[in-house]
């Protein structure tokens, strides 16, 4: 399994960014994928998840109404997106794509239910 993220960067408060995660190597076609973030000195926390079988989405309260998770599933690759609008300085963090979450969404949005992680992409809001 390989997860490759892209799309991070620096933006002013109120701006938007879209993160992408290209996932490959799965032997099954449906499951739960998500996005997590980790700010310096803080624990990793989930912000959004999607069940790829029926596109059901879930959001942490901190991002509800501002972030949108979606997917584009093809034969060989599944790409998961995180559209982030009205960004705030407190959204500054390293964002990680997560795949094969054992529970969708994970209880208390904790990271311990995730089987696979991407390398992370930095989002900075000033």
C-alpha positions as CSV (number, residue, x, y, z in Angstrom):
1,X,0.0,0.0,0.0
2,X,1.3,3.4,-1.0
3,X,-0.2,6.8,-0.1
4,X,1.2,9.9,-1.8
5,X,0.0,13.3,-0.6
6,X,0.3,16.6,-2.4
7,X,-1.3,20.1,-2.3
8,X,0.0,21.6,0.9
9,X,1.4,25.1,1.2
10,X,1.1,28.5,2.8
11,X,-2.1,30.6,2.7
12,X,-3.6,33.5,4.4
13,X,-6.4,33.2,6.8
14,X,-9.7,32.8,5.0
15,X,-8.0,31.2,2.0
16,X,-8.4,27.7,0.5
17,X,-6.3,24.7,-0.2
18,X,-7.0,21.3,-1.7
19,X,-5.0,18.3,-0.6
20,X,-4.7,15.1,-2.7
21,X,-3.8,11.6,-1.7
22,X,-3.1,9.0,-4.3
23,X,-3.6,5.5,-2.9
24,X,-2.5,2.3,-4.5
25,X,-1.7,-1.3,-3.7
26,X,-4.9,-2.2,-2.1
27,X,-6.3,-5.7,-2.7
28,X,-9.8,-4.7,-1.8
29,X,-12.0,-2.0,-3.3
30,X,-13.8,-0.5,-0.4
31,X,-12.8,0.8,3.0
32,X,-12.4,3.9,5.1
33,X,-9.9,6.6,4.3
34,X,-9.3,9.9,6.1
35,X,-7.2,12.9,6.8
36,X,-5.4,13.6,10.0
37,X,-3.3,16.5,11.1
38,X,-0.6,17.1,13.7
39,X,0.5,20.5,14.9
40,X,3.8,21.0,16.7
41,X,3.6,19.7,20.3
42,X,0.1,18.3,19.8
43,X,-1.2,14.8,19.2
44,X,-2.3,13.6,15.8
45,X,-6.0,14.1,15.3
46,X,-8.4,13.1,12.6
47,X,-10.4,15.8,10.8
48,X,-12.3,13.9,8.0
49,X,-13.1,10.4,6.8
50,X,-14.9,8.8,3.9
51,X,-16.2,5.3,3.4
52,X,-15.2,4.6,-0.2
53,X,-18.0,2.0,-0.7
54,X,-20.8,4.6,-0.6
55,X,-19.1,8.0,-0.2
56,X,-20.4,8.5,3.3
57,X,-18.4,11.3,4.9
58,X,-17.6,12.3,8.4
59,X,-16.0,15.4,9.9
60,X,-14.6,16.5,13.2
61,X,-16.4,19.4,14.7
62,X,-13.4,21.7,14.3
63,X,-13.6,21.5,10.5
64,X,-17.3,20.9,9.9
65,X,-18.7,23.3,7.3
66,X,-15.2,24.3,6.1
67,X,-13.6,21.1,4.9
68,X,-14.9,18.6,2.4
69,X,-13.5,15.1,1.8
70,X,-14.2,13.3,-1.5
71,X,-12.7,10.5,-3.6
72,X,-12.2,9.5,-7.2
73,X,-11.9,5.8,-7.5
74,X,-10.5,4.2,-10.6
75,X,-9.5,0.6,-11.5
76,X,-5.9,1.0,-10.4
77,X,-5.9,4.0,-8.0
78,X,-8.1,5.7,-5.5
79,X,-7.5,9.4,-5.0
80,X,-8.9,11.1,-1.9
81,X,-9.2,14.9,-1.7
82,X,-9.5,17.3,1.2
83,X,-10.9,20.7,0.1
84,X,-10.2,23.2,2.9
85,X,-12.0,26.6,2.8
86,X,-12.0,29.5,5.2
87,X,-8.7,28.3,6.7
88,X,-7.7,29.6,10.1
89,X,-4.3,29.9,11.8
90,X,-5.3,27.0,14.1
91,X,-5.5,24.7,11.0
92,X,-1.7,25.0,10.6
93,X,-0.3,21.5,10.9
94,X,1.2,18.6,9.0
95,X,-1.7,16.8,7.2
96,X,-1.5,13.0,6.7
97,X,-3.6,10.8,4.5
98,X,-4.8,7.7,6.3
99,X,-6.1,4.4,4.8
100,X,-7.8,1.3,6.0
101,X,-9.2,2.9,9.1
102,X,-10.6,0.0,11.3
103,X,-13.5,2.2,12.4
104,X,-15.1,4.8,10.3
105,X,-15.0,7.4,11.7
106,X,-12.4,6.6,14.3
107,X,-13.6,7.0,18.0
108,X,-12.6,10.5,19.2
109,X,-10.8,10.8,15.9
110,X,-7.8,9.1,17.3
111,X,-4.9,7.8,15.1
112,X,-4.6,4.4,16.6
113,X,-7.2,2.8,14.3
114,X,-5.3,3.6,11.1
115,X,-3.4,0.9,9.2
116,X,-1.5,3.0,6.7
117,X,-0.1,6.6,6.6
118,X,1.2,8.9,3.9
119,X,4.3,10.9,4.4
120,X,2.5,14.1,5.2
121,X,2.1,17.6,3.6
122,X,2.5,20.9,5.5
123,X,-0.3,23.4,5.6
124,X,0.5,26.8,7.1
125,X,-2.1,29.5,7.6
126,X,-1.0,33.0,8.6
